[in-house]
Amino acid sequence: MVFYMISLVYRKDGSSLDFLLAVIHPKTEVVVLSIDGSFAARMSSTGLPPSVRQGSVDVVRFWEQKGYLIVYITGRPEMQLQKVKSWLYEYKFPRGMLSFADSYAPDPLGHKAYYLRNLIKKHEVVVCAAYSNSKDIGIYSSINLKPEQIFILGEVSRKQRALVDALGEDYRQHLDKLKSSGIHKPHTLAPECINFNDNSSYNL
């Protein structure tokens, strides 16, 4: 599995196209985190840096150090990509894949669901754990995750509690549980991913 951040520049007029090319082995094991739902204690639709839930960086780093591919998803428009990458880098979140909506999507939850189903069906990734708030419970359940694989921050209704592992308002107890759980490294290890501040470019 290899990741490339590529910028294609047309020399005549200076126009460019930036994209991430990912080559992923089948059965790659991933951990999914919704950007706003998983670790933003204060949400901002403008792309401003949020305050971050206590322990969130350490939880993501735990999974990354075990060798899992980190996948960050959001319904935010793609125009916020650079801002969000900047504060992920500022808070020292581990490197990983980023998924944004093409524009101000009328159905941001639908975008997340489509992206995850595409990863599973077309690229045969294996989602081992997923994090968010209660808004994404239906999405994670729809990709056949078990309750013990769905970790939810914040309030969870009584009806939904049977579907998830409710973590409360921060990650401190969850992180202790992860460290003592004996989680093994995945069969297909995630190699070096792109840095959030990587601006590699290739001219045409």
C-alpha atoms as an extended CHARMM CRD file, in Angstrom:
* protein
*
       204  EXT
         1         1  MET       CA              0.0000000000        0.0000000000        0.0000000000  PROA      1               0.0000000000
         2         2  VAL       CA              1.4460000000        3.3330000000       -1.1170000000  PROA      2               0.0000000000
         3         3  PHE       CA              0.1440000000        6.9230000000       -0.9180000000  PROA      3               0.0000000000
         4         4  TYR       CA              1.0340000000        9.8370000000       -3.1910000000  PROA      4               0.0000000000
         5         5  MET       CA             -0.0190000000       13.4750000000       -2.8720000000  PROA      5               0.0000000000
         6         6  ILE       CA              0.0870000000       14.7330000000       -6.4430000000  PROA      6               0.0000000000
         7         7  SER       CA             -0.3190000000       18.2010000000       -7.9370000000  PROA      7               0.0000000000
         8         8  LEU       CA             -0.7130000000       18.3620000000      -11.7010000000  PROA      8               0.0000000000
         9         9  VAL       CA              0.1740000000       21.7970000000      -13.0880000000  PROA      9               0.0000000000
        10        10  TYR       CA             -0.5930000000       22.8880000000      -16.6660000000  PROA      10              0.0000000000
        11        11  ARG       CA              2.3370000000       25.1160000000      -17.6570000000  PROA      11              0.0000000000
        12        12  LYS       CA              0.4950000000       27.2650000000      -20.2230000000  PROA      12              0.0000000000
        13        13  ASP       CA             -1.9870000000       28.8570000000      -17.8420000000  PROA      13              0.0000000000
        14        14  GLY       CA             -0.7820000000       27.7390000000      -14.4030000000  PROA      14              0.0000000000
        15        15  SER       CA             -4.0120000000       25.8910000000      -13.5830000000  PROA      15              0.0000000000
        16        16  SER       CA             -3.6060000000       22.8580000000      -11.3540000000  PROA      16              0.0000000000
        17        17  LEU       CA             -5.3180000000       19.7830000000      -10.0010000000  PROA      17              0.0000000000
        18        18  ASP       CA             -4.4130000000       18.3320000000       -6.5980000000  PROA      18              0.0000000000
        19        19  PHE       CA             -5.3220000000       14.8090000000       -5.5740000000  PROA      19              0.0000000000
        20        20  LEU       CA             -4.2880000000       11.8890000000       -3.4070000000  PROA      20              0.0000000000
        21        21  LEU       CA             -3.4870000000        8.6190000000       -5.1370000000  PROA      21              0.0000000000
        22        22  ALA       CA             -3.7530000000        5.6200000000       -2.8320000000  PROA      22              0.0000000000
        23        23  VAL       CA             -2.7550000000        2.0890000000       -3.7870000000  PROA      23              0.0000000000
        24        24  ILE       CA             -4.2360000000       -0.2020000000       -1.1390000000  PROA      24              0.0000000000
        25        25  HSD       CA             -3.8590000000       -3.9330000000       -0.7690000000  PROA      25              0.0000000000
        26        26  PRO       CA             -7.0680000000       -5.9760000000       -0.4130000000  PROA      26              0.0000000000
        27        27  LYS       CA             -7.9620000000       -6.7790000000        3.2070000000  PROA      27              0.0000000000
        28        28  THR       CA             -6.1330000000       -3.7180000000        4.5540000000  PROA      28              0.0000000000
        29        29  GLU       CA             -7.4400000000       -3.1510000000        8.0850000000  PROA      29              0.0000000000
        30        30  VAL       CA             -8.5330000000        0.3920000000        8.8960000000  PROA      30              0.0000000000
        31        31  VAL       CA             -9.8750000000        2.5050000000       11.7380000000  PROA      31              0.0000000000
        32        32  VAL       CA            -12.4210000000        5.1670000000       10.7450000000  PROA      32              0.0000000000
        33        33  LEU       CA            -12.8890000000        8.5030000000       12.5210000000  PROA      33              0.0000000000
        34        34  SER       CA            -15.4600000000       11.1680000000       11.7220000000  PROA      34              0.0000000000
        35        35  ILE       CA            -13.5180000000       14.4350000000       12.0640000000  PROA      35              0.0000000000
        36        36  ASP       CA            -16.1640000000       16.4820000000       13.8610000000  PROA      36              0.0000000000
        37        37  GLY       CA            -17.8700000000       13.6170000000       15.6500000000  PROA      37              0.0000000000
        38        38  SER       CA            -14.7590000000       11.8410000000       16.9190000000  PROA      38              0.0000000000
        39        39  PHE       CA            -12.5240000000       14.4830000000       18.4030000000  PROA      39              0.0000000000
        40        40  ALA       CA            -13.8720000000       18.0000000000       17.8930000000  PROA      40              0.0000000000
        41        41  ALA       CA            -15.2170000000       19.1920000000       21.2480000000  PROA      41              0.0000000000
        42        42  ARG       CA            -16.3350000000       22.4420000000       19.6120000000  PROA      42              0.0000000000
        43        43  MET       CA            -17.5730000000       22.0960000000       16.0450000000  PROA      43              0.0000000000
        44        44  SER       CA            -16.8940000000       24.7450000000       13.3970000000  PROA      44              0.0000000000
        45        45  SER       CA            -18.4750000000       24.7010000000        9.9320000000  PROA      45              0.0000000000
        46        46  THR       CA            -16.0490000000       27.3870000000        8.7290000000  PROA      46              0.0000000000
        47        47  GLY       CA            -12.9110000000       25.2660000000        9.0010000000  PROA      47              0.0000000000
        48        48  LEU       CA            -11.5830000000       27.1160000000       12.0540000000  PROA      48              0.0000000000
        49        49  PRO       CA             -9.4930000000       24.9680000000       14.4320000000  PROA      49              0.0000000000
        50        50  PRO       CA            -11.8110000000       23.2380000000       16.9260000000  PROA      50              0.0000000000
        51        51  SER       CA            -11.0480000000       22.4720000000       20.5250000000  PROA      51              0.0000000000
        52        52  VAL       CA            -10.1000000000       18.7920000000       20.7320000000  PROA      52              0.0000000000
        53        53  ARG       CA            -11.4850000000       16.1580000000       23.0970000000  PROA      53              0.0000000000
        54        54  GLN       CA             -9.0430000000       15.0350000000       25.7570000000  PROA      54              0.0000000000
        55        55  GLY       CA             -7.1530000000       11.8980000000       24.7800000000  PROA      55              0.0000000000
        56        56  SER       CA             -8.3030000000       11.8940000000       21.1410000000  PROA      56              0.0000000000
        57        57  VAL       CA             -4.8210000000       12.2510000000       19.6350000000  PROA      57              0.0000000000
        58        58  ASP       CA             -3.5130000000        9.4600000000       21.8690000000  PROA      58              0.0000000000
        59        59  VAL       CA             -6.3100000000        7.0940000000       20.7940000000  PROA      59              0.0000000000
        60        60  VAL       CA             -5.6470000000        7.6600000000       17.0990000000  PROA      60              0.0000000000
        61        61  ARG       CA             -1.9060000000        7.2870000000       17.6890000000  PROA      61              0.0000000000
        62        62  PHE       CA             -2.5470000000        3.9680000000       19.4900000000  PROA      62              0.0000000000
        63        63  TRP       CA             -4.2250000000        2.5040000000       16.4000000000  PROA      63              0.0000000000
        64        64  GLU       CA             -1.6230000000        3.9600000000       14.0380000000  PROA      64              0.0000000000
        65        65  GLN       CA              1.2670000000        2.5340000000       16.0560000000  PROA      65              0.0000000000
        66        66  LYS       CA             -0.4120000000       -0.8740000000       15.9790000000  PROA      66              0.0000000000
        67        67  GLY       CA             -0.2270000000       -0.6890000000       12.1750000000  PROA      67              0.0000000000
        68        68  TYR       CA             -3.8190000000        0.1370000000       11.2240000000  PROA      68              0.0000000000
        69        69  LEU       CA             -4.5570000000        2.5480000000        8.3850000000  PROA      69              0.0000000000
        70        70  ILE       CA             -6.2940000000        5.6600000000        9.7270000000  PROA      70              0.0000000000
        71        71  VAL       CA             -9.2200000000        6.9730000000        7.6640000000  PROA      71              0.0000000000
        72        72  TYR       CA            -10.6210000000       10.4110000000        8.5220000000  PROA      72              0.0000000000
        73        73  ILE       CA            -14.0780000000       11.1240000000        7.0720000000  PROA      73              0.0000000000
        74        74  THR       CA            -16.2330000000       14.2390000000        7.0510000000  PROA      74              0.0000000000
        75        75  GLY       CA            -19.2260000000       15.7860000000        5.3300000000  PROA      75              0.0000000000
        76        76  ARG       CA            -17.3380000000       19.0960000000        5.1220000000  PROA      76              0.0000000000
        77        77  PRO       CA            -16.8370000000       20.5200000000        1.6060000000  PROA      77              0.0000000000
        78        78  GLU       CA            -13.5330000000       19.8580000000       -0.1280000000  PROA      78              0.0000000000
        79        79  MET       CA            -12.7180000000       23.5780000000       -0.1280000000  PROA      79              0.0000000000
        80        80  GLN       CA            -11.9150000000       23.2110000000        3.5930000000  PROA      80              0.0000000000
        81        81  LEU       CA             -9.3180000000       20.5060000000        2.9480000000  PROA      81              0.0000000000
        82        82  GLN       CA             -6.2100000000       22.6300000000        3.5220000000  PROA      82              0.0000000000
        83        83  LYS       CA             -7.6010000000       24.2450000000        6.6910000000  PROA      83              0.0000000000
        84        84  VAL       CA             -8.5550000000       20.9130000000        8.2020000000  PROA      84              0.0000000000
        85        85  LYS       CA             -5.2160000000       19.3400000000        7.2250000000  PROA      85              0.0000000000
        86        86  SER       CA             -3.4760000000       22.2680000000        8.9250000000  PROA      86              0.0000000000
        87        87  TRP       CA             -5.1760000000       21.7860000000       12.2760000000  PROA      87              0.0000000000
        88        88  LEU       CA             -4.8070000000       18.0090000000       12.1380000000  PROA      88              0.0000000000
        89        89  TYR       CA             -1.0890000000       18.6660000000       11.7160000000  PROA      89              0.0000000000
        90        90  GLU       CA             -1.1260000000       21.3710000000       14.4060000000  PROA      90              0.0000000000
        91        91  TYR       CA             -2.6140000000       18.9840000000       16.9710000000  PROA      91              0.0000000000
        92        92  LYS       CA             -0.2010000000       16.2310000000       15.8110000000  PROA      92              0.0000000000
        93        93  PHE       CA             -2.8370000000       13.7300000000       14.7140000000  PROA      93              0.0000000000
        94        94  PRO       CA             -1.2910000000       10.7030000000       12.9770000000  PROA      94              0.0000000000
        95        95  ARG       CA             -1.1650000000       10.6320000000        9.2090000000  PROA      95              0.0000000000
        96        96  GLY       CA             -3.9470000000        8.9560000000        7.2470000000  PROA      96              0.0000000000
        97        97  MET       CA             -6.4860000000        9.1700000000        4.4390000000  PROA      97              0.0000000000
        98        98  LEU       CA             -8.9220000000       12.0950000000        4.3010000000  PROA      98              0.0000000000
        99        99  SER       CA            -12.3850000000       12.0350000000        2.7220000000  PROA      99              0.0000000000
       100       100  PHE       CA            -14.3060000000       15.2620000000        2.0390000000  PROA      100             0.0000000000
       101       101  ALA       CA            -17.5780000000       15.9590000000        0.2370000000  PROA      101             0.0000000000
       102       102  ASP       CA            -17.2680000000       17.4210000000       -3.2650000000  PROA      102             0.0000000000
       103       103  SER       CA            -19.1080000000       20.6000000000       -2.2730000000  PROA      103             0.0000000000
       104       104  TYR       CA            -21.6950000000       21.6940000000        0.2830000000  PROA      104             0.0000000000
       105       105  ALA       CA            -23.4060000000       18.3400000000        0.1010000000  PROA      105             0.0000000000
       106       106  PRO       CA            -27.1340000000       18.3390000000        0.9170000000  PROA      106             0.0000000000
       107       107  ASP       CA            -26.6610000000       14.9350000000        2.5350000000  PROA      107             0.0000000000
       108       108  PRO       CA            -23.2740000000       14.8220000000        4.3680000000  PROA      108             0.0000000000
       109       109  LEU       CA            -24.1910000000       11.5700000000        6.1150000000  PROA      109             0.0000000000
       110       110  GLY       CA            -24.9820000000       10.0280000000        2.7520000000  PROA      110             0.0000000000
       111       111  HSD       CA            -21.5230000000       11.0400000000        1.5210000000  PROA      111             0.0000000000
       112       112  LYS       CA            -19.8590000000        9.2820000000        4.4510000000  PROA      112             0.0000000000
       113       113  ALA       CA            -21.9130000000        6.1260000000        3.9280000000  PROA      113             0.0000000000
       114       114  TYR       CA            -21.1660000000        6.0160000000        0.2010000000  PROA      114             0.0000000000
       115       115  TYR       CA            -17.4340000000        6.5050000000        0.7770000000  PROA      115             0.0000000000
       116       116  LEU       CA            -17.1870000000        3.7030000000        3.3530000000  PROA      116             0.0000000000
       117       117  ARG       CA            -19.2610000000        1.2700000000        1.2990000000  PROA      117             0.0000000000
       118       118  ASN       CA            -17.0460000000        2.0050000000       -1.7000000000  PROA      118             0.0000000000
       119       119  LEU       CA            -13.8930000000        1.2790000000        0.3150000000  PROA      119             0.0000000000
       120       120  ILE       CA            -15.3330000000       -2.0170000000        1.5030000000  PROA      120             0.0000000000
       121       121  LYS       CA            -16.8890000000       -3.2750000000       -1.7460000000  PROA      121             0.0000000000
       122       122  LYS       CA            -14.4560000000       -1.9930000000       -4.3790000000  PROA      122             0.0000000000
       123       123  HSD       CA            -11.1990000000       -1.9650000000       -2.4270000000  PROA      123             0.0000000000
       124       124  GLU       CA            -11.9460000000       -4.7570000000        0.0690000000  PROA      124             0.0000000000
       125       125  VAL       CA            -10.7370000000       -2.8530000000        3.1250000000  PROA      125             0.0000000000
       126       126  VAL       CA            -11.6910000000       -4.2380000000        6.5310000000  PROA      126             0.0000000000
       127       127  VAL       CA            -13.0760000000       -1.6770000000        8.9990000000  PROA      127             0.0000000000
       128       128  CYS       CA            -11.9990000000       -2.8190000000       12.4590000000  PROA      128             0.0000000000
       129       129  ALA       CA            -13.2360000000        0.1380000000       14.5070000000  PROA      129             0.0000000000
       130       130  ALA       CA            -15.1370000000        3.3720000000       13.9110000000  PROA      130             0.0000000000
       131       131  TYR       CA            -15.4900000000        6.5430000000       15.9970000000  PROA      131             0.0000000000
       132       132  SER       CA            -17.9680000000        9.4270000000       15.9140000000  PROA      132             0.0000000000
       133       133  ASN       CA            -20.9730000000       10.8730000000       17.7290000000  PROA      133             0.0000000000
       134       134  SER       CA            -24.5290000000        9.5270000000       17.6500000000  PROA      134             0.0000000000
       135       135  LYS       CA            -25.2590000000       10.9810000000       14.1910000000  PROA      135             0.0000000000
       136       136  ASP       CA            -23.1030000000        8.3300000000       12.5140000000  PROA      136             0.0000000000
       137       137  ILE       CA            -24.4030000000        5.2570000000       14.3510000000  PROA      137             0.0000000000
       138       138  GLY       CA            -26.6960000000        4.3430000000       11.4510000000  PROA      138             0.0000000000
       139       139  ILE       CA            -23.8210000000        4.6190000000        8.9600000000  PROA      139             0.0000000000
       140       140  TYR       CA            -21.5190000000        2.3670000000       10.9570000000  PROA      140             0.0000000000
       141       141  SER       CA            -24.2720000000       -0.1710000000       11.5920000000  PROA      141             0.0000000000
       142       142  SER       CA            -25.0930000000       -0.2110000000        7.8650000000  PROA      142             0.0000000000
       143       143  ILE       CA            -21.5820000000       -1.4730000000        7.0440000000  PROA      143             0.0000000000
       144       144  ASN       CA            -22.1330000000       -4.3940000000        9.4260000000  PROA      144             0.0000000000
       145       145  LEU       CA            -19.9500000000       -3.2530000000       12.2980000000  PROA      145             0.0000000000
       146       146  LYS       CA            -20.6630000000       -4.9080000000       15.6280000000  PROA      146             0.0000000000
       147       147  PRO       CA            -21.5480000000       -2.7950000000       18.6940000000  PROA      147             0.0000000000
       148       148  GLU       CA            -18.1040000000       -3.4190000000       20.1860000000  PROA      148             0.0000000000
       149       149  GLN       CA            -16.5350000000       -1.8850000000       17.0450000000  PROA      149             0.0000000000
       150       150  ILE       CA            -18.5750000000        1.3650000000       17.1310000000  PROA      150             0.0000000000
       151       151  PHE       CA            -17.2450000000        3.9220000000       19.6100000000  PROA      151             0.0000000000
       152       152  ILE       CA            -19.4890000000        6.9080000000       20.2320000000  PROA      152             0.0000000000
       153       153  LEU       CA            -18.6500000000       10.1880000000       21.9840000000  PROA      153             0.0000000000
       154       154  GLY       CA            -21.2220000000       12.3870000000       23.6960000000  PROA      154             0.0000000000
       155       155  GLU       CA            -24.8510000000       11.6170000000       24.4130000000  PROA      155             0.0000000000
       156       156  VAL       CA            -26.3590000000        8.3460000000       23.2310000000  PROA      156             0.0000000000
       157       157  SER       CA            -30.0690000000        7.6050000000       23.4750000000  PROA      157             0.0000000000
       158       158  ARG       CA            -31.2700000000        4.6250000000       25.4780000000  PROA      158             0.0000000000
       159       159  LYS       CA            -32.4830000000        2.9910000000       22.2540000000  PROA      159             0.0000000000
       160       160  GLN       CA            -29.0580000000        3.3130000000       20.6120000000  PROA      160             0.0000000000
       161       161  ARG       CA            -26.9620000000        2.0970000000       23.5430000000  PROA      161             0.0000000000
       162       162  ALA       CA            -27.3380000000       -1.5270000000       22.5220000000  PROA      162             0.0000000000
       163       163  LEU       CA            -25.8320000000       -0.7070000000       19.1230000000  PROA      163             0.0000000000
       164       164  VAL       CA            -22.5850000000        0.9060000000       20.2830000000  PROA      164             0.0000000000
       165       165  ASP       CA            -19.8660000000        1.2720000000       22.8840000000  PROA      165             0.0000000000
       166       166  ALA       CA            -20.6630000000        4.6620000000       24.4620000000  PROA      166             0.0000000000
       167       167  LEU       CA            -17.4950000000        6.4280000000       25.6430000000  PROA      167             0.0000000000
       168       168  GLY       CA            -18.8970000000        9.5300000000       27.3410000000  PROA      168             0.0000000000
       169       169  GLU       CA            -17.2580000000       12.9130000000       26.7770000000  PROA      169             0.0000000000
       170       170  ASP       CA            -13.5640000000       12.0070000000       26.4570000000  PROA      170             0.0000000000
       171       171  TYR       CA            -11.1890000000        9.1530000000       25.6930000000  PROA      171             0.0000000000
       172       172  ARG       CA             -9.2940000000        8.6690000000       28.9530000000  PROA      172             0.0000000000
       173       173  GLN       CA            -10.9670000000        5.4670000000       30.1710000000  PROA      173             0.0000000000
       174       174  HSD       CA            -11.2560000000        4.1300000000       26.6190000000  PROA      174             0.0000000000
       175       175  LEU       CA             -7.5260000000        4.6010000000       26.0370000000  PROA      175             0.0000000000
       176       176  ASP       CA             -6.7090000000        2.6650000000       29.2100000000  PROA      176             0.0000000000
       177       177  LYS       CA             -8.9850000000       -0.1420000000       28.0340000000  PROA      177             0.0000000000
       178       178  LEU       CA             -7.3370000000       -0.2190000000       24.6000000000  PROA      178             0.0000000000
       179       179  LYS       CA             -3.8730000000       -0.4460000000       26.1210000000  PROA      179             0.0000000000
       180       180  SER       CA             -4.8680000000       -3.4160000000       28.2750000000  PROA      180             0.0000000000
       181       181  SER       CA             -6.9410000000       -5.1820000000       25.6160000000  PROA      181             0.0000000000
       182       182  GLY       CA             -4.1260000000       -7.0320000000       23.8730000000  PROA      182             0.0000000000
       183       183  ILE       CA             -5.0970000000       -5.7860000000       20.4080000000  PROA      183             0.0000000000
       184       184  HSD       CA             -2.7880000000       -7.3590000000       17.8330000000  PROA      184             0.0000000000
       185       185  LYS       CA             -1.2550000000       -5.8010000000       14.7620000000  PROA      185             0.0000000000
       186       186  PRO       CA             -3.3170000000       -6.2970000000       11.5730000000  PROA      186             0.0000000000
       187       187  HSD       CA             -2.3500000000       -8.9120000000        8.9820000000  PROA      187             0.0000000000
       188       188  THR       CA             -1.7450000000       -6.1780000000        6.3860000000  PROA      188             0.0000000000
       189       189  LEU       CA              0.2580000000       -3.3750000000        7.9510000000  PROA      189             0.0000000000
       190       190  ALA       CA             -0.2700000000        0.2360000000        6.9250000000  PROA      190             0.0000000000
       191       191  PRO       CA              2.9980000000        1.7710000000        5.6660000000  PROA      191             0.0000000000
       192       192  GLU       CA              4.0280000000        5.4200000000        5.6490000000  PROA      192             0.0000000000
       193       193  CYS       CA              1.1050000000        7.6690000000        4.6730000000  PROA      193             0.0000000000
       194       194  ILE       CA              1.2540000000       11.2670000000        3.5120000000  PROA      194             0.0000000000
       195       195  ASN       CA              2.0270000000       14.0050000000        5.9860000000  PROA      195             0.0000000000
       196       196  PHE       CA             -0.7280000000       16.5570000000        6.5150000000  PROA      196             0.0000000000
       197       197  ASN       CA              1.8070000000       19.2380000000        5.5340000000  PROA      197             0.0000000000
       198       198  ASP       CA              3.0690000000       17.3600000000        2.4610000000  PROA      198             0.0000000000
       199       199  ASN       CA              2.9100000000       19.6410000000       -0.6010000000  PROA      199             0.0000000000
       200       200  SER       CA              4.6890000000       17.4740000000       -3.1760000000  PROA      200             0.0000000000
       201       201  SER       CA              3.9950000000       18.5460000000       -6.7550000000  PROA      201             0.0000000000
       202       202  TYR       CA              4.7320000000       17.2960000000      -10.2360000000  PROA      202             0.0000000000
       203       203  ASN       CA              4.6440000000       19.6170000000      -13.2580000000  PROA      203             0.0000000000
       204       204  LEU       CA              3.3530000000       18.5780000000      -16.6700000000  PROA      204             0.0000000000
